[in-house]
Amino acid sequence: MSLFRLDASIRTEGSVSRALADIVEDSWCEHSDDATVTRRHIGLDPVPATAWAAAVGADRSRRASMSDEERVAVDLATTLVDELVAADAFLFAVPLYNFGVSQHFKAWVDLAITDPRLASGGPQPLRGRRAVLVVVRGGAYGPGTPREGWDHASGWIRRILEDVWGLDLRVVETEFTLVGVNPALDQFAEMAARMREAADRLAQDHGRHLVGAAAD
Ligand SMILES: Cc1cc2nc3c(=O)[nH]c(=O)nc-3n(C[C@H](O)[C@H](O)[C@H](O)COP(=O)(O)O)c2cc1C
């Protein structure tokens, strides 16, 4: 079985999204035969920000008339989508940055969607395949918190993965990852620890959910 894993954190040391994704991956690996993983570290090796406009503007029916920039962008989009179509299961680890979607994740999605296979209203080659989304936030956004409604990333990511691409998605979330980093959040240490323990357990369970994707 093959797993496609994408990491959007801009750091490796101390990354909570990577740590949770590692638990999902290890759990998946433990329960899979012939496990292979294809990785995209878009936080460290981003898709070029100019590729999307070049791919959107290219006339795919006339490759010979494309500019070099358009051809490179279209080929990169094809590679990204080939990686997805070849996978049995998916793992996406995406932090919240500036109350919105990581620019690297948005650039990667936008480019993939220029390929007609993954366009909105397209053939949905990934429909029904199993996926796990790991979302981490430095602060807290639950009901009644001062920043309830300020997470403008998670909803959009779910729309793309579940509705546009049709994945069978489970989500692992944790908040308050800045507790221990930002002294103003020290009072929430216990709550943060509880959230993290629950997320670790859920990550373990969701790794098992990914197994069986090939049978769908
Ligand atoms: C540039 C930057 C912007 C951030 N913006 C937010 C934010 O708007 N809201 C929030 O809750 N956390 C924010 N964070 C905190 C991250 O979501 C948090 O540190 C998370 O754990 C990062 O993921 P990682 O641990 O996998 O690297 C931001 C972090 C960085 C570096």
Ligand as a Chemical Component Dictionary entry (heavy atoms), coordinates in Angstrom:
data_LIG
# 
_chem_comp.id                   LIG 
_chem_comp.type                 NON-POLYMER 
_chem_comp.pdbx_formal_charge   0 
_chem_comp.three_letter_code    LIG 
# 
loop_
_chem_comp_atom.comp_id 
_chem_comp_atom.atom_id 
_chem_comp_atom.alt_atom_id 
_chem_comp_atom.type_symbol 
_chem_comp_atom.charge 
_chem_comp_atom.model_Cartn_x 
_chem_comp_atom.model_Cartn_y 
_chem_comp_atom.model_Cartn_z 
_chem_comp_atom.pdbx_ordinal 
LIG C1  C1  C 0 4.437  33.020 11.011 1  
LIG C2  C2  C 0 3.517  32.288 11.957 2  
LIG C3  C3  C 0 2.201  32.675 12.048 3  
LIG C4  C4  C 0 1.347  32.012 12.927 4  
LIG N1  N1  N 0 0.049  32.385 12.996 5  
LIG C5  C5  C 0 -0.779 31.768 13.863 6  
LIG C6  C6  C 0 -2.148 32.150 13.950 7  
LIG O1  O1  O 0 -2.641 33.017 13.254 8  
LIG N2  N2  N 0 -2.900 31.515 14.864 9  
LIG C7  C7  C 0 -2.427 30.516 15.663 10 
LIG O2  O2  O 0 -3.187 29.954 16.445 11 
LIG N3  N3  N 0 -1.146 30.127 15.590 12 
LIG C8  C8  C 0 -0.321 30.728 14.702 13 
LIG N4  N4  N 0 0.979  30.332 14.615 14 
LIG C9  C9  C 0 1.449  29.260 15.479 15 
LIG C10 C10 C 0 1.466  27.930 14.767 16 
LIG O3  O3  O 0 0.183  27.554 14.299 17 
LIG C11 C11 C 0 1.959  26.883 15.746 18 
LIG O4  O4  O 0 3.248  27.223 16.203 19 
LIG C12 C12 C 0 2.005  25.491 15.132 20 
LIG O5  O5  O 0 2.368  24.578 16.135 21 
LIG C13 C13 C 0 2.973  25.441 13.973 22 
LIG O6  O6  O 0 3.019  24.141 13.412 23 
LIG P1  P1  P 0 4.272  23.180 13.695 24 
LIG O7  O7  O 0 4.357  22.999 15.187 25 
LIG O8  O8  O 0 3.970  21.940 12.988 26 
LIG O9  O9  O 0 5.499  23.863 13.143 27 
LIG C14 C14 C 0 1.838  30.967 13.725 28 
LIG C15 C15 C 0 3.175  30.576 13.612 29 
LIG C16 C16 C 0 4.009  31.210 12.723 30 
LIG C17 C17 C 0 5.442  30.772 12.610 31 
# 
loop_
_chem_comp_bond.comp_id 
_chem_comp_bond.atom_id_1 
_chem_comp_bond.atom_id_2 
_chem_comp_bond.value_order 
_chem_comp_bond.pdbx_ordinal 
LIG C1  C2  SING 1  
LIG C2  C3  SING 2  
LIG C2  C16 DOUB 3  
LIG C3  C4  DOUB 4  
LIG C4  N1  SING 5  
LIG C4  C14 SING 6  
LIG N1  C5  DOUB 7  
LIG C5  C6  SING 8  
LIG C5  C8  SING 9  
LIG C6  O1  DOUB 10 
LIG C6  N2  SING 11 
LIG N2  C7  SING 12 
LIG C7  O2  DOUB 13 
LIG C7  N3  SING 14 
LIG N3  C8  DOUB 15 
LIG C8  N4  SING 16 
LIG N4  C9  SING 17 
LIG N4  C14 SING 18 
LIG C9  C10 SING 19 
LIG C10 O3  SING 20 
LIG C10 C11 SING 21 
LIG C11 O4  SING 22 
LIG C11 C12 SING 23 
LIG C12 O5  SING 24 
LIG C12 C13 SING 25 
LIG C13 O6  SING 26 
LIG O6  P1  SING 27 
LIG P1  O7  DOUB 28 
LIG P1  O8  SING 29 
LIG P1  O9  SING 30 
LIG C14 C15 DOUB 31 
LIG C15 C16 SING 32 
LIG C16 C17 SING 33 
# 
